[in-house]
Amino acid sequence: MTMKNISPSIISNFHGLRHEDPKKFLFKFEVLCRTYDYLIDPQKLKLFPKILKYGALKWFIGLGTHTIRTWDEMKKMFLEK
């Protein structure tokens, strides 16, 4: 799977802070993915943890390996948290 390089300066990070809107963040993430042709689940799932910081990244790491298999599962888990 070949993935285009995305400049870190255009990627918004999500920290898991109260003032951050997870729905708005996911919307922006999906727009970014479409812009760079990250259209399939493995691409999105590979990119997603790279934009999480602090508490949000800690939550993601706590999920364990192979617990999320699709992008829809990831979105659901993310929004539930």
C-alpha positions as CSV (number, residue, x, y, z in Angstrom):
1,M,0.0,0.0,0.0
2,T,1.6,3.3,-1.2
3,M,0.7,6.4,0.8
4,K,1.3,9.9,-0.3
5,N,3.4,12.1,2.2
6,I,1.3,14.6,4.0
7,S,3.1,17.7,5.4
8,P,2.8,17.7,9.2
9,S,2.0,21.4,9.1
10,I,-1.5,20.7,7.6
11,I,-2.5,17.9,9.9
12,S,-4.6,19.0,12.9
13,N,-3.8,17.0,16.0
14,F,-6.4,15.8,18.5
15,H,-5.4,15.9,22.2
16,G,-8.7,14.7,23.8
17,L,-9.3,18.0,25.6
18,R,-12.8,19.1,26.6
19,H,-12.9,22.0,24.2
20,E,-12.1,19.8,21.2
21,D,-15.0,18.6,19.1
22,P,-14.4,15.0,18.1
23,K,-17.1,15.1,15.3
24,K,-15.5,18.2,13.8
25,F,-12.1,16.6,14.1
26,L,-13.3,13.4,12.3
27,F,-14.8,15.5,9.6
28,K,-11.6,17.4,9.0
29,F,-9.7,14.1,9.1
30,E,-11.9,12.6,6.4
31,V,-11.5,15.7,4.2
32,L,-7.7,15.4,4.6
33,C,-7.9,11.7,3.7
34,R,-9.9,12.3,0.6
35,T,-7.6,15.1,-0.5
36,Y,-4.6,12.8,-0.3
37,D,-6.4,9.7,-1.7
38,Y,-6.4,7.8,1.6
39,L,-9.6,6.1,0.6
40,I,-9.4,2.6,2.0
41,D,-9.6,1.6,5.7
42,P,-6.0,0.4,6.1
43,Q,-4.7,3.8,5.0
44,K,-7.0,5.8,7.3
45,L,-6.2,3.4,10.2
46,K,-2.5,3.8,9.7
47,L,-2.7,7.6,9.6
48,F,-5.1,8.2,12.4
49,P,-2.8,7.4,15.4
50,K,-0.2,9.8,14.0
51,I,-2.4,12.8,14.6
52,L,-3.4,11.8,18.2
53,K,-1.6,13.5,21.1
54,Y,-1.4,13.1,24.8
55,G,-4.7,11.7,26.3
56,A,-6.1,10.7,23.0
57,L,-3.0,8.8,22.0
58,K,-2.9,7.1,25.4
59,W,-6.5,6.0,24.8
60,F,-5.6,4.6,21.4
61,I,-2.6,2.7,22.7
62,G,-4.8,1.2,25.4
63,L,-7.1,-0.3,22.7
64,G,-4.5,-3.0,22.1
65,T,-3.5,-4.5,18.7
66,H,-6.1,-5.9,16.3
67,T,-9.1,-4.6,18.2
68,I,-10.2,-2.3,15.4
69,R,-10.5,-3.7,11.9
70,T,-12.4,-1.0,10.0
71,W,-12.5,2.7,9.8
72,D,-16.2,2.7,10.8
73,E,-15.3,0.7,14.0
74,M,-12.6,3.3,14.7
75,K,-14.9,6.2,14.3
76,K,-17.5,4.6,16.5
77,M,-15.0,3.9,19.3
78,F,-13.5,7.4,19.0
79,L,-16.8,9.1,19.3
80,E,-17.9,6.9,22.2
81,K,-14.8,7.8,24.2
